Amino acid sequence: MKVIMVMFDSLNRRMLEPYGCGWVQTPNFTRLAEKTVAFDNCYVGSMPCMPARRELHTGRYNFLHRSWGPIEPFDDSMPEILKNNGVYTHLSTDHYHYFEDGGATYHMRYNSFEFSRGQENDGWKGHVKGVEIPDTVNNTGRLHNYWAGRKHIKNEEEHYQAITFKNGLEFLEENHMEDNWFLHLETFDPHEPYFAAERFRDLYKHDYNGKHFDWPPYRRVEESEEEVQHIRYESAALHSMCDHYLGKIIDFMDGKNMWDDTMLIVNTDHGFLLGEHGCWAKCWAPFYDEVAHTPLFIWDPRSRKKNCRNNNIVQTIDLAPTILDFFNLDIPEDMQGKPLKNTIEKDEPIRETALFGLFGGHVNCTDGRFVYMRGPAKDVNEPLYEYTLMPTRHGGGRAFIDKSELETIELAEPFSFTKELKVMKMDANAINEVLQNRRQLEFGTMLFDLESDPNQERPIKNDKIEQKMINSMIKMMQENDAPKEQFDRLGYNM
């Protein structure tokens, strides 16, 4: 038995043909939908990049206990469980966060890994005197490392995504006849900045005479309509490039008759706001459906279900147990996700509601129709503590947690999932960088009805529905062994 997981970063559901998009060219995603089960109610769990990947490994929510960070010593890592049970695991990626302080324990969970350089602000090429940077809209996309690396990518074959898929295809060519392996092929694309090969940008030729703009800022939209439309075309081009390279995997599976014994999963960590709700990007704004509602495609050769839709609520936490179950391995008790075998084969639901959010931000709950976004009960976002044995994160140059926060450390009693280990407890509000300034909290608590308001433009007031969503949220937080202060922060008297 074999598994191929093709993972994209910031893949937008609304830019894919099988999810109803009529203007972005993604024919291979259409081919994919014809060969798989496409999930219509897949939601994120923990945001953003590395919290989502911790869920991918551990099958449990991350965001109620800590922010961006590495795999912890007590975590159950799905690739490592496979490796320890005779299933060969290989990672081919250009996702450079795996190799920073805030994510540096993920890649070593695999038997082997390959890393293609140059994405976003990856410190790849050295230019002491600096590099020429074009005049950009609102000074976005002016990071030195990005432009230092980009000047070394002269053609599509040298593009990091192209190299990542080339490496993945080399693994398949070498090993497709072997048994018991897991290939995790992951590209940072279509994450911003939107640097696509020219032939994909040519698909969306348009009149634009403004400054260079391929990297949206993380804030409210202040740009002109022309600039907003331009960045959407740039994003579309990169989605089409992702589609092209996805097609190479489908072609390989077709050519080598791999569909009989190989599971294929195509997934993403989250979406992205491209001006919807008057906002750019993610994390600082509430997790509207453009970010939280994600595409997911699975081919399971056991059931052979394909070219059909599945409306059950599923999440990132379900992928680890699904893969372990496929290899007939025991699922650790600490995993909250559920294997999707019967959901795919028999349309069996695995949950009534999904929980998702960002450490220190809104805690969100959905039943597929209603989305409840719960903000803090007070103007100050406290109490809030971070629990970890790995004191690194995204902020501060993606390095060690700040000294002012480390100075608040005390040992906390074990959680249900920390293997009887005490963990460091730190005051997350000791510095503003992570949480006190989390601007999504300014939006307050909101309730949306996706049936009558699919674009989430009109929050509703309905005490009965809100209480139902509150009850579901509290139940899921308790199942996650959320610390007491998370309930206090949200105004739940527990």
N, C-alpha and C positions, 0 to 999 in steps of 0.2 A: 504494500500500500504506500502511496505517495501523496504529498500535499504541496501544491504551489499556492502561495499567497502573494498576490500583487497588490501592494499598498501604495496609494498616492497620498500626498499631503495637501489639504485644503481643496479637495476635489468637490466642485459645486454640483450638487444634485440637479439644480435648475439649468445647468449648462449641458446636460446629457440628453441625447435623443430619446432613449428609452424612458426617461422621466418627463417627457413632454416638451423638450426644447426644440424649437423649429428653426433656429438660426445658427446655432453652433454645430459645426460639422464633426460628428462623432460616430461614423458608421461602424467602427469596430465595437463600440459599446452596444450598438444595436445587435451586432452579431453575438456579442457576449450574452445579452438578454435572451436571445433565442436558444442559447446552449445551457442556460442556468435558470435558477430561481431568482427573481429580482424581488427584493424586499421593499415594501412601500412604507413601512413604519420602523425604520432603523434610526436610533437616536444615539448621540454621543453620551458619554458618561462624565469623565473628568477632562477638563480642558486646561491648557491646549496641548501642544505637541508631546512633551515627555510624560505628563500625567496620563494622556491617552495611551501611550506605549507601555506605561507601567500596568495599565488595565489589560492591555493586549497580552502581557506576560502572565499576570497574576489572576485575571478573571474576577477582580473585585474593584470597587470604587476607591479612588485615591484622594479625591478632593476635600473630604471632610477632616482629614488628618494632617495633610501636608500639601505644600505647593509643588512646583516643578522640582523634580529630583531624580536621583538614580534608583535602580532596583535596590531594595534594602536587604540586609543579611537574612532576615526572617521571611522574605517573600518566596512564594512558590512560582518559579519561572517556567512557563510552558516549554520554551525551547530547551531549557536545561533538564526538565523532566524527560523530554524526548531523548536528549543526548544520553542521559543516565540509564535509559532503558533500551539502548541499542538502535535508536532511530537517528540517523545522521542529519544534522541541522546545519544549514548554510545561509548566511545573510549576505546579500548583494545590495548595496545602498549608496546613495550620495547624500543621505540625511546627516549633515555634519553635527547636529546636536548630540548624536550618539557618542561623539568623541570629545565632548567638552566636559568640564568639571561637573556640570549639572546633569549629565546623562551617561557618565563614563563606565557604568557597570552593566550595560545592556549587551553590547556586542560580544563580550566574553562568555555569555551564556550559551553561545552556539559552538559547534565543532570547528567551524571556520567562517571567515567573513572577508569581504572585499569592499573597499571604500573608494569611490571616485570623488575627486576633489572639486571645489569651486562654487558650491551653492551659496547664495545670499552673502553673508559676511564671513564665510570660511577663510581663516587666515592661511592661505594656500601659497601665494607667491609674494616674495619680498621685494618691495620697492621703497628704498630708504628715502629718496627725494620726493616721494609722492607720485601720483599719476594724474593725468588730465581727466577732469570730471566735467561733463557737460552741465550747462545751466539747466536746473531741474525745477519743476513745479513745487513751490513751497519748500525747496531744499530737501525734498524726499529723495531717497536713493543716492545719497552722497557718501556712503560709507567707503572708506579707503580700500578695505580688503575686497569689497565687491568689484570695484573697478580695476584693482590690481590684478585680480584673477580673470576678469572678463576679457581683458586685452589679450590673454593667452588662448582664448577659445576662438579660433579663426574659421571653423567650419562645423557643420552639424556632427560629424563623426567625433569631434573633440568635445562635444557638449556632454556635460555630466550625466544627463538622463540617458543619452545614447550609449555612453560607456557602461552605465549601470545595467541597462538591458542587455548589452553585449556580454557582460560578465555573467548575467543570469542565464542567457542562452548557452554560453559555453559550459556552465554547470549542467544544464539539461542535456546538451549534446554528449557530454562525458558520462552522464549518470542515468539517462532515461531508462535504460534497460535494467538498472539495479532496483532493488526493493528497499523499502523502509527508509525514506528520507523526507525531509521537509525543507523546501526552498522558500525563504522569505525574501522576495524581491521588492525593494522599496525605493521609490524616488521622492525627493523633496518637492518636485513639481506636482501640480501647478501652483504651489506656494509662490507668493510674490518674492522678489521682483519678477515681472513677467518677461523673461528673456527667452523667447522661442526662436527656433531656426527660421530663416527668412521665408522659406517656402510655406510655412504655416501662417506667418504674418500676412503673406500675399493673399491668403484666403479671405482676409477681412480688410482689404484696401479701403481707405476712407480719407476724406480731406481733413487734415489736421496740421496746423501751422504753429502750434504752441511749443512750449518748452518740452524738453525730454520728460516723459512721465510714464514709468512702468512700475512704480512702487507706491501704492497708496499709503497715506499716513494713518495712524491709529487715533482717530478723533472724528468729530462731526465733519460733514462735507462742507467745504468752503469754496471748492473749485467751480468753474463754469460748467454748464451743461456739455459743452464741447469737450472739455477735459474729462468729465465723467464718462461720456460715451467712448472716448479714446481709450481709457483704461479698461473698459469692458471689452473692447476689441482686442486689446493686448492680452487680457486674460483668456479670451476665447481662443486666441492663437495657441496659447500654451496648453489649453485643454485639448485642442486638436492634435498637438504634438504628442501628448500623453496617449491619446486614442491610437495614433499611428503605432507607437511602440507596444501598446497593449496588443495590437493586432499581430505582432510578431510572436507573442506567446500563444495566441489562439492558433496561428498558422503552424507552429511547432507541434502543438498537441494534436492538431489534425493530421499532420504529416507523419507523426510517429504513433498514431493510434493510441493515444494516452488516456482517452476518456473512460476506458473500461476500469482502470484501477487508480486513477489520480483525481483527488479532490482539487478543485480550483476555487479560491476565494479572492474576490476583488473588492477592496474596501478602502476607506479613508478614515482620517482621525476627526475631521470636522469640515464645515464649509467656510464661507467668507462673505462679508457684506461688501457689495460694490455700489454703494450709494443708497441702497434700500434703507428705509427708516431714517434717511438723512445721515447715515453713518458709513464710515469705512471700517473694514477689517474685522477684528474679533476681540474678545476679552474685556475691553473697556466698556462696550455696550452690552445690554442684555442678550442672552443667547436666543435670538429669534430663530425661526425655522430655517432661515438661510444658512445659519451656522450649525444649529443643533440637529436638524433633520438630514440625514446623510444617505448616500447610495450604498447598497450592498448587493453583491451577486455571489451566489454559491452553486457550484455543481458538486453533487454528492453521488458518486458512482454506485452507491448502495441502493439508492432509491431511483436513480436515473430520471428524476423529475427535471423538466426543462421547459423553456418557453412559457413560463407561467409566473404569476405574481403571488406574493405572500403578504398578507395584511397584518400579521402578528407583530407585536412590539418586541423588537430585539435591540441589543446594544453591543458595544465593543467588548464588554465583559463576557459575552457569550462565545467569543471566538476561541479563546484558550480551551475551555471545556469541550467545544466542538471538535477541535483538532485532537485532543487527548482521547476522546471517545472514538474517533475514527481509527486510531491506532490501538484500540482496545486497552487503554491504560486507565488506571484508577484516577478519578478526579479528586484533588485534595479538598478536604472539608472546608477550607478557608475560601475557596472560590465561590463567589456569589452567582456568577453566570451559569447558564444552563446549556447543555449540548443541544444543537439544533436539528439533530437527526429526525426526530418525530415531528418537529415543526415543519420541516421540509417535506417529509414523506406523508404525514397524516394531517397536516395543518393544525397540529396541537399547539395551543398557546402556552407560553412559559411564564408569563407575568401579565398582570392587569395594568401596571403602571411602570414608568421608567423614571429614574432619578438622574439628574445631571447638573453640573455646575462647575464653578471655579473656586478654588480655595479663597475664602474671605469675601466672595461675591454672592450673587443670588444663589439660592438653592432652588432648583426647578423640578417640576413634576409634570408628567403628561400621561394621559390615558389614551392618546391617539386622537382625541377630539379636543379636549380642553388642555391648555398649557397654563400652569400656575408658576409664577416667578415670585419667590418670596425674598424680600430684602430685609435688612436688619430692622429691629423694632425701634432702635434709637438712632439719633443723628450720628453718634459715634459707633464705629463698627467693632464693638467689643462686648464681651471678652473674646479673645481669639488667640489660640496657641498652636504652634507647629510641633509635630511629633516625628522624630526621626533618629536614626543612628548614622545618617549620612549627611553631614551639614553642608551641602552644596545646593545651589539652585540656579535659576535663570538670571536673576538680577545681579547687579554689580559686575557686569562683564561675564555673566554666567560662571561664577566662581564660588568661593566659599561664602556661607552666610555671614552677614555683617557682624562685626565685633560687638556692636551695641545690642544686637539680638542674642548673640552667644553669651553675653554677660548675664542674661536672665535664666540660663539653663538650670533646671532641676530635673531629677529623675522621676518619671511617671511610672505608675504601676502598669504591668503588661496589659495590652488589649487582647481580645480573643484571638487575633490573627498574628501576634508577634512571637509565637512559639515560646511563651513564658519569659520573654526578654523584656526587661524594663527599657524604656526609650527616653531620649532627651526631650524635654518639654521646654519650649521657648516662647516668649511673648512676641507674637508675630506683629504686634503693633508697636514694637520698640523702634521700628523704622517705618517711614511712610512708603518706601519704594514698592513694597509688595501690596499693601492692602488698604491702608487708611485713605489713600487717594484713588481707590478703585472706582472709576467714574460710573461704572454700570449701576452702582448703588444709588446714584442720584435719580435714577428713573423710578425708584420706589417699587412697591409690590404691585404686580399686574396679573390679571386673569384674562385669557383669550379663548374664544370659541372658534376653532379652526373650520368648523362646518359652515358657519355664517360669515366668517372673517378669515379666510385662508392666508391673507397677507398680513395679519396681525396689526391692523391699523386702528382698531377700536377696542380698547380694554373694556371688559364688562364688569358689572357689579351683580353678584348673585351669591348671597350668603350660604345657601344650601350647597351649591356646587363648590364654593371655596372651602367650606368645612370638609366636604368629602375629599378634596385634594389635600388639605392639611392632614387629615387622618392618614391618607396614603403616604404622604411625605414623611410623617413622623415614624410610621411603621418601617419604611425603608431605611431611614436614618438609624433606627434602633437595630435593624438587622445588620447594618454596617458597623455596629458598635461605635457610633459617633460619640465623641466626647461631650460631656454635659454642656460645656460652654457654647457648642454649636446650637443647641436648642435655646439656650439663654439669649444668644445673639439675635436669633430670629423671633424672640418673644414667645417661645413655647415654654410654658411653666411645667417642667417635668420633675 
